Amino acid sequence: MEHERKGFSFRQFILTIGLFCILLTVIWLEISVFISGPAIHYDEKIAVQQETILKSHREIKELDRHVFAYVIYSGADQENYYWFNENGEQLTTRSLAQLDYDKAIAVAEESYGMKDCEISIGYGYERPVYRIENASFELYLDIDSLEQVFFRMKEEGR
């Protein structure tokens, strides 16, 4: 028996290219639906929450989002600092005159030995907090009492 050697088949080449294109399309759709889809939905949810707050409090120009025990949004107008939950309900407020960033930094330096700190506003378990961080530590101090709400040493290399 003699075996005939078949040559290049243009038809098989086109079929292979077609199947490869279908494979790439399926992979692209899977990425779009199962990876990008939830991320887009998550971003839209956050945008709706922020829009709800900003519509009811037009004097606030910018919101910060902080997640610790809860998702909290905070922002300031000319006189006050406000905290809101995910539903846009106001949790509490403090006069800007009440906030003493320098005193909070001093407590972090004196009581915890923290140097080169950055400070921002957040929300602890039940009340507003100063969020004080440096390369090694993260400290939350109650805004009203300057008592520790949370403290942790950051992992090396993070």
Disulfide bonds with the S-S distance in Angstrom:
none
